[in-house]
């Protein structure tokens, strides 16, 4: 989904894991300061993608939690995820940014937290 681990990249120093690979691919300084106040719940990803997304989001400075009661952002890859329905039905549903996964790519590209507005997930996109 995001990056191929190692993808032919070899350093003289042995990699200590995916975090090292991601850090070598960022043109900007991480973590992003404006990510420190957000709590993201990634949903609709395969288990392997989810592990990569969690690592990536934590590198960017976000907190990742799998709890509807504390999240500020729900980032979805697959709109069929049941988590979308649960968020829409919960009392805090209107306070949570429900975003398409492309928002993460945009944040990396511009080197800071991108505006959520253009990546809001609309109910008619299901």
Secondary structure, DSSP 8 states (H G I E B T S, - for coil): ----SSTT---SS---SHHHHHHHH-SS-SS-GGGTT-EEEEES--HHHHHHHHHHHHHHT-EE---TTT-SEEEES-TT-HHHHHHHHSTTGGGSEEEETHHHHHHHHHTS---SGGGB--GGG-
